[in-house]
Amino acid sequence: MGERRFPAYAALLAAQFRSAASYRASFVVELTTNLGATAMDVLTVIVLFRPAPRVGGFTLPQALLMVSLASCAFVVADICVGNIDRLQSYVRTGTLDAVLIRPLGVLAQLMLMDLPLRKALRLVLALVVLGVALHANPIVWTPARLALLVAAPIFGAIFFGAIFVVSASLAFWWVDSGELGSAFTYGGRDFASYPVTVFEGWFRALFAYGLGFAFVAYQPALALLGLADPLGLPPWAGYVSPLVALLAAGVAALAWRSGIRQYRSTGS
């Protein structure tokens, strides 16, 4: 069954490329202007460090490593899964009903309906900043750290993708849940872009460890840099981001399946 569906998914993906190529000037403009989102994340961190050499106990090069890891992960998730945040609109207008009658996976269809290829340059910029941060920090490379450098953005993307799916799934029960969902997707991206130590109290406990955003960039960056966690977590905490990402993906799968099963139709 999976082999039969692959050509259909490939056709949907090819249609996205043809659509982007049909309006080249518009695509180039959107491609360029989308750089602003990642650029603003980086510039905000730089501005934050202008008054002092250290913020939250970390230097600017160390913070750049964190924001670049978070940006790489988020942009990949946004390109692959970000379109799912339109689910509330699909539920309200009945578009989801048309998707459900097709013999293809609902989530895969929604992901491919409007693949945001215009955001590709954001990933390029994030990778450039990551390269600058790696050069600016005196990292002692080991096989484990090389593996972590590759794994952290990948599993960070899986983690953010799970957050996108969980947030979108709220629309099955509450159609106007967009603002709440954005607080965890885009708000979580902003949280992961800074050293966790700049936050305090219940807010840090909830987002960093309750929801797991500390394991997107902060903990992996500490492991890459060979730094002790000021908050007391052991050194191996930087290597558990794959486990956190897979747990988040499991929660997202349960939320999605539960929402699909209870959904009846636009008129229900």
C-alpha positions as CSV (number, residue, x, y, z in Angstrom):
1,M,0.0,0.0,0.0
2,G,2.8,2.4,0.9
3,E,4.5,1.8,-2.5
4,R,1.2,2.6,-4.3
5,R,0.8,5.9,-2.4
6,F,4.4,7.1,-3.1
7,P,3.7,8.2,-6.7
8,A,0.7,10.3,-5.4
9,Y,2.8,12.0,-2.8
10,A,5.6,12.6,-5.3
11,A,3.0,14.2,-7.7
12,L,1.9,16.5,-4.9
13,L,5.4,17.5,-4.2
14,A,6.2,18.0,-7.9
15,A,3.1,20.2,-8.2
16,Q,4.5,22.5,-5.4
17,F,7.8,22.9,-7.4
18,R,5.9,23.7,-10.6
19,S,3.7,26.2,-8.8
20,A,6.8,28.0,-7.4
21,A,8.5,28.0,-10.8
22,S,5.4,29.4,-12.5
23,Y,5.8,32.8,-10.8
24,R,9.6,33.1,-10.6
25,A,9.7,36.8,-9.8
26,S,7.2,36.5,-7.0
27,F,9.0,33.4,-5.7
28,V,12.4,35.2,-5.6
29,V,10.9,38.1,-3.8
30,E,9.3,35.9,-1.2
31,L,12.4,33.8,-0.9
32,T,14.4,36.9,-0.1
33,T,12.0,38.6,2.2
34,N,11.7,35.4,4.3
35,L,15.3,35.8,5.3
36,G,14.1,38.5,7.7
37,A,12.6,36.0,10.2
38,T,15.8,34.2,10.9
39,A,17.9,37.4,10.6
40,M,15.7,39.0,13.3
41,D,16.2,36.0,15.6
42,V,20.0,36.4,15.3
43,L,20.0,40.2,15.5
44,T,17.9,40.1,18.6
45,V,20.4,37.9,20.4
46,I,23.3,40.2,19.2
47,V,21.4,43.3,20.5
48,L,20.7,41.5,23.8
49,F,24.5,41.1,24.4
50,R,25.5,44.6,23.5
51,P,25.2,46.1,27.1
52,A,27.2,43.2,28.7
53,P,29.9,40.6,27.8
54,R,27.8,37.9,29.4
55,V,24.0,37.4,29.6
56,G,22.7,34.5,31.7
57,G,26.3,33.4,32.2
58,F,27.1,33.0,28.5
59,T,29.1,34.9,25.9
60,L,27.8,36.1,22.6
61,P,29.5,33.3,20.6
62,Q,28.0,30.7,22.9
63,A,24.5,32.3,22.5
64,L,25.0,32.4,18.7
65,L,25.5,28.6,18.8
66,M,22.2,28.2,20.6
67,V,20.2,30.4,18.4
68,S,21.7,28.9,15.2
69,L,20.9,25.3,16.4
70,A,17.3,26.4,17.3
71,S,16.9,28.3,13.9
72,C,18.1,25.3,11.9
73,A,15.7,23.0,13.7
74,F,12.7,25.4,13.5
75,V,13.2,26.3,9.8
76,V,13.3,22.6,8.7
77,A,10.2,21.9,10.7
78,D,8.5,25.0,9.4
79,I,9.2,24.0,5.8
80,C,8.1,20.4,6.2
81,V,5.2,20.7,8.7
82,G,4.5,24.4,9.2
83,N,1.6,24.4,6.7
84,I,-0.3,22.2,9.3
85,D,-1.1,25.4,11.3
86,R,-3.7,26.2,8.6
87,L,-5.8,23.3,9.9
88,Q,-8.2,25.6,11.7
89,S,-9.0,27.2,8.3
90,Y,-9.4,23.9,6.6
91,V,-11.8,22.7,9.3
92,R,-13.8,25.9,9.2
93,T,-14.1,26.0,5.4
94,G,-14.7,22.3,4.8
95,T,-11.4,21.8,3.0
96,L,-10.5,19.0,5.4
97,D,-13.6,17.1,4.3
98,A,-12.2,16.9,0.7
99,V,-8.9,15.7,2.0
100,L,-10.4,12.9,4.1
101,I,-12.1,11.2,1.2
102,R,-8.8,10.7,-0.7
103,P,-7.0,7.4,-0.2
104,L,-3.9,9.1,1.1
105,G,-2.7,10.0,4.6
106,V,-4.4,13.1,5.9
107,L,-1.4,14.6,7.6
108,A,0.9,14.0,4.6
109,Q,-1.6,15.6,2.2
110,L,-1.9,18.7,4.4
111,M,1.9,19.0,4.6
112,L,2.2,18.9,0.8
113,M,-0.8,21.1,0.0
114,D,1.3,24.3,0.3
115,L,4.9,23.4,1.0
116,P,6.6,26.8,1.9
117,L,9.6,26.5,-0.4
118,R,9.9,30.3,-0.1
119,K,11.5,29.8,3.3
120,A,14.5,27.8,2.0
121,L,16.9,30.8,2.3
122,R,16.1,31.0,6.0
123,L,17.7,27.6,6.4
124,V,20.8,28.7,4.5
125,L,21.2,31.8,6.8
126,A,20.8,29.6,9.9
127,L,23.5,27.2,8.6
128,V,25.8,30.2,7.9
129,V,25.3,31.5,11.5
130,L,25.9,28.0,12.8
131,G,29.2,27.9,10.9
132,V,30.2,31.2,12.3
133,A,29.3,30.1,15.8
134,L,31.3,26.9,15.5
135,H,34.3,28.9,14.3
136,A,34.0,31.4,17.1
137,N,33.8,28.9,19.9
138,P,36.8,26.8,21.0
139,I,35.2,23.4,20.6
140,V,37.2,20.2,21.2
141,W,35.8,17.8,18.6
142,T,35.2,14.2,19.5
143,P,33.2,11.6,17.6
144,A,30.3,12.1,20.1
145,R,30.2,15.8,19.5
146,L,30.4,15.5,15.7
147,A,27.4,13.1,15.9
148,L,25.6,15.5,18.2
149,L,26.2,18.4,15.8
150,V,24.4,16.5,13.1
151,A,21.7,15.0,15.3
152,A,20.7,18.1,17.2
153,P,19.2,20.1,14.3
154,I,17.5,16.9,12.9
155,F,15.9,15.9,16.2
156,G,15.2,19.5,17.0
157,A,13.2,19.7,13.7
158,I,11.3,16.6,14.7
159,F,10.5,18.2,18.1
160,F,9.3,21.4,16.5
161,G,7.3,19.4,14.0
162,A,5.6,17.6,16.8
163,I,4.7,20.9,18.4
164,F,3.2,22.1,15.2
165,V,1.1,19.0,14.9
166,V,-0.1,19.1,18.5
167,S,-0.9,22.8,18.3
168,A,-2.8,22.3,15.0
169,S,-4.7,19.3,16.4
170,L,-6.4,21.7,18.9
171,A,-8.5,22.9,16.0
172,F,-10.4,19.6,16.0
173,W,-11.9,20.6,19.4
174,W,-11.5,24.4,19.2
175,V,-11.5,26.0,15.8
176,D,-10.2,29.3,17.0
177,S,-7.2,27.9,18.7
178,G,-4.7,29.6,16.4
179,E,-3.3,32.1,18.9
180,L,-2.9,29.4,21.6
181,G,-1.1,27.2,19.2
182,S,1.3,30.0,18.1
183,A,2.3,30.5,21.7
184,F,3.8,27.1,21.7
185,T,5.2,26.9,18.1
186,Y,6.6,30.4,17.5
187,G,6.8,31.2,21.2
188,G,8.8,28.0,21.7
189,R,11.1,28.9,18.9
190,D,11.9,32.2,20.6
191,F,12.4,30.5,23.9
192,A,14.8,28.0,22.5
193,S,16.9,30.7,20.8
194,Y,18.2,32.1,24.2
195,P,20.1,30.5,27.0
196,V,17.6,29.0,29.4
197,T,19.3,30.8,32.3
198,V,17.9,34.2,31.1
199,F,14.4,32.9,32.2
200,E,13.2,32.2,35.7
201,G,10.6,30.5,37.9
202,W,7.7,28.6,36.6
203,F,8.0,29.9,33.1
204,R,11.5,28.4,32.7
205,A,10.4,25.2,34.4
206,L,7.4,24.8,32.1
207,F,9.0,25.6,28.7
208,A,12.5,24.4,29.3
209,Y,11.8,21.1,31.0
210,G,8.1,20.5,31.2
211,L,7.7,20.9,27.4
212,G,11.3,20.1,26.6
213,F,12.5,23.2,24.7
214,A,15.8,23.2,26.6
215,F,16.8,20.1,24.7
216,V,16.5,21.7,21.3
217,A,19.5,24.0,21.5
218,Y,20.5,24.8,25.0
219,Q,21.5,21.4,26.3
220,P,23.1,20.3,23.0
221,A,25.1,23.5,22.9
222,L,26.4,22.9,26.4
223,A,27.5,19.4,25.4
224,L,29.3,20.8,22.3
225,L,31.0,23.5,24.3
226,G,31.9,21.1,27.1
227,L,30.3,23.5,29.7
228,A,28.6,22.5,32.9
229,D,25.0,23.4,33.1
230,P,24.5,26.3,35.6
231,L,21.1,24.8,36.4
232,G,22.7,21.5,37.6
233,L,21.7,18.9,34.9
234,P,24.5,16.3,34.2
235,P,26.7,16.5,31.1
236,W,24.9,13.7,29.3
237,A,21.7,15.8,29.2
238,G,22.8,17.4,26.0
239,Y,22.7,14.0,24.3
240,V,19.1,13.1,25.2
241,S,17.5,15.4,22.6
242,P,16.7,12.4,20.3
243,L,14.7,10.8,23.1
244,V,12.9,14.1,23.9
245,A,12.0,14.5,20.2
246,L,10.7,11.0,19.8
247,L,8.6,11.4,22.9
248,A,7.2,14.6,21.5
249,A,6.5,12.9,18.2
250,G,4.6,10.1,20.1
251,V,2.4,12.7,21.8
252,A,1.8,14.4,18.5
253,A,0.7,11.1,16.9
254,L,-1.7,10.5,19.7
255,A,-3.2,14.0,19.6
256,W,-3.5,13.8,15.8
257,R,-5.2,10.4,15.7
258,S,-7.6,11.4,18.6
259,G,-8.6,14.6,16.7
260,I,-9.1,12.8,13.4
261,R,-11.2,10.1,15.0
262,Q,-13.6,12.6,16.7
263,Y,-13.9,14.9,13.7
264,R,-17.1,14.4,11.8
265,S,-17.5,17.2,9.3
266,T,-17.8,20.9,9.0
267,G,-21.4,20.8,9.9
268,S,-20.9,18.7,13.0
